[in-house]
Amino acid sequence: MESKKCLECNDKVIGRIDKKFCSDYCRNSYNNKINKESKNLIRNTNNRLRKNYKTLTELNISGKTKVSRRMLFDKGFDFKFITSLYITKTNNTYFYVYDQGYLELENERYLLVKQD
């Protein structure tokens, strides 16, 4: 009978017949290599969302605040990263990053809101 080899390091695998790795280290290392690109995308997206959330939270202390587009940009806010939309009956679109939201007003102004 031929012994199985670890998918990561090619050492002999001892144990159950369906075992693929010689150790937890090799299993983790192998899976980290396989999932590297998707993990980078997710990590980068979460970092942008976290930064946007922090910006909205810092600027919207009272729960309802008006700010300029420039103020958001200066704090590093990225309008491409949101978690949800809310469209009112009057067709106003609120963009949310978790429970912090904003509504675009006239003259490059924004109404920041906190969802209850």
C-alpha positions as CSV (number, residue, x, y, z in Angstrom):
1,M,0.0,0.0,0.0
2,E,1.3,3.4,-1.0
3,S,1.5,6.0,1.8
4,K,-0.2,9.4,1.2
5,K,1.8,12.5,1.0
6,C,1.0,15.9,2.6
7,L,-0.4,18.4,0.0
8,E,1.8,21.1,1.4
9,C,5.2,19.6,2.3
10,N,5.0,16.1,0.7
11,D,5.9,14.4,4.0
12,K,4.2,11.2,4.9
13,V,0.6,11.5,6.2
14,I,-0.3,9.3,9.1
15,G,-3.8,8.8,10.4
16,R,-7.3,8.6,8.8
17,I,-7.5,7.4,5.3
18,D,-9.0,10.8,4.1
19,K,-6.4,12.9,5.8
20,K,-4.6,15.3,3.4
21,F,-2.0,17.1,5.6
22,C,0.7,16.0,8.0
23,S,-0.1,18.8,10.5
24,D,-2.3,21.7,11.3
25,Y,0.6,24.0,10.2
26,C,0.6,22.5,6.7
27,R,-3.2,22.6,6.4
28,N,-3.3,26.3,7.4
29,S,-0.3,27.2,5.2
30,Y,-1.9,25.4,2.2
31,N,-5.3,27.0,2.7
32,N,-3.8,30.5,3.2
33,K,-2.0,30.2,-0.2
34,I,-5.2,29.0,-1.9
35,N,-7.3,31.8,-0.5
36,K,-4.8,34.6,-0.6
37,E,-6.3,36.7,-3.4
38,S,-9.9,36.6,-2.0
39,K,-8.6,37.3,1.5
40,N,-6.8,40.4,0.3
41,L,-9.9,41.7,-1.5
42,I,-12.0,41.2,1.6
43,R,-9.4,42.7,3.9
44,N,-9.0,45.8,1.7
45,T,-12.7,46.2,1.4
46,N,-13.2,45.9,5.2
47,N,-10.5,48.4,5.8
48,R,-12.1,50.9,3.5
49,L,-15.5,50.3,5.1
50,R,-13.9,50.7,8.6
51,K,-12.3,54.0,7.5
52,N,-15.6,55.3,6.1
53,Y,-17.4,54.4,9.2
54,K,-14.9,56.1,11.4
55,T,-15.1,59.2,9.3
56,L,-18.9,59.4,9.5
57,T,-18.8,58.7,13.2
58,E,-16.3,61.4,13.9
59,L,-18.2,64.0,11.9
60,N,-21.7,63.1,13.1
61,I,-21.5,63.5,16.8
62,S,-25.1,64.7,17.3
63,G,-26.8,62.1,15.1
64,K,-27.7,64.5,12.4
65,T,-25.1,66.9,10.9
66,K,-24.5,68.7,7.6
67,V,-21.0,68.6,6.1
68,S,-19.3,69.5,2.8
69,R,-18.0,67.0,0.3
70,R,-14.6,68.5,0.8
71,M,-14.7,67.7,4.5
72,L,-15.5,64.1,3.8
73,F,-12.7,63.9,1.1
74,D,-10.2,65.5,3.5
75,K,-10.9,62.8,6.0
76,G,-10.2,60.1,3.4
77,F,-13.9,59.1,2.8
78,D,-14.4,56.9,-0.2
79,F,-17.9,57.1,-1.7
80,K,-17.6,53.8,-3.5
81,F,-17.7,51.8,-0.2
82,I,-21.1,51.5,1.5
83,T,-23.0,48.6,3.1
84,S,-26.6,49.5,2.1
85,L,-29.0,51.9,0.6
86,Y,-32.3,53.2,1.8
87,I,-34.7,54.9,-0.7
88,T,-37.5,56.9,0.9
89,K,-41.0,57.3,-0.4
90,T,-40.0,60.7,-1.8
91,N,-37.1,59.0,-3.7
92,N,-34.3,60.3,-1.5
93,T,-31.4,57.9,-1.4
94,Y,-29.5,57.4,1.9
95,F,-26.2,55.6,1.6
96,Y,-25.2,53.7,4.7
97,V,-22.0,52.3,6.2
98,Y,-23.5,50.0,8.8
99,D,-25.6,52.4,11.0
100,Q,-24.0,55.7,9.8
101,G,-25.6,57.2,6.7
102,Y,-25.5,60.2,4.5
103,L,-27.9,61.9,2.0
104,E,-26.6,64.1,-0.8
105,L,-28.0,67.6,-0.6
106,E,-27.5,70.6,-3.0
107,N,-24.2,72.4,-3.5
108,E,-22.0,69.4,-2.6
109,R,-23.3,69.2,0.9
110,Y,-24.3,66.1,2.8
111,L,-26.7,65.3,5.6
112,L,-25.1,62.7,8.0
113,V,-27.5,60.6,9.9
114,K,-27.3,57.8,12.4
115,Q,-29.8,54.9,12.1
116,D,-31.7,54.1,15.3
